[in-house]
Amino acid sequence: MSTDSKDDLVFKALANGLRRQMLDAMQQEPQTTGMLCERFSNLDRCTVMQHLKVLEQAELVLVRREGRERWNHLNALPIQAIHDRWISQYAGHAMSILSTLQQDLDR
């Protein structure tokens, strides 16, 4: 799969606020699917699983099965790759513009 295709999957996964909340829930420690269903009790289990599937396809969630439990682990590497490829480049450009503006204002 090309880097652009992987990036598209990550952007698609992060575009949904509920999926971002799920990632936040996994930030401190892995969560079982049951734990996530309890946390997002307004959703049925099938909907939680569909969101987890999108996160897993984007490689934002790594799954480990332990008996009957499915443990979902946050994988922040794809987010770091997005940051390195997109955000840091544009932030650097924005900072140079602000620096030039500050220098102009100081004169």
Secondary structure as the mmCIF struct_conf table of DSSP 4:
data_model
#
loop_
_struct_conf.conf_type_id
_struct_conf.id
_struct_conf.beg_label_comp_id
_struct_conf.beg_label_asym_id
_struct_conf.beg_label_seq_id
_struct_conf.end_label_comp_id
_struct_conf.end_label_asym_id
_struct_conf.end_label_seq_id
HELX_RH_AL_P HELX_RH_AL_P1 THR A 3 LEU A 14
TURN_TY1_P TURN_TY1_P1 ALA A 15 ALA A 15
BEND BEND1 ASN A 16 ASN A 16
HELX_RH_AL_P HELX_RH_AL_P2 GLY A 17 GLN A 28
BEND BEND2 GLU A 29 GLU A 29
STRN STRN1 GLN A 31 THR A 32
HELX_RH_AL_P HELX_RH_AL_P3 THR A 33 ARG A 39
TURN_TY1_P TURN_TY1_P2 PHE A 40 ASN A 42
BEND BEND3 LEU A 43 LEU A 43
HELX_RH_AL_P HELX_RH_AL_P4 ARG A 45 GLN A 57
TURN_TY1_P TURN_TY1_P3 ALA A 58 GLU A 59
BEND BEND4 LEU A 60 LEU A 60
STRN STRN2 VAL A 61 GLU A 66
TURN_TY1_P TURN_TY1_P4 GLY A 67 ARG A 68
STRN STRN3 GLU A 69 LEU A 74
HELX_RH_AL_P HELX_RH_AL_P5 LEU A 77 ILE A 82
HELX_RH_PI_P HELX_RH_PI_P1 HIS A 83 ILE A 87
HELX_RH_AL_P HELX_RH_AL_P6 SER A 88 ASP A 106
#
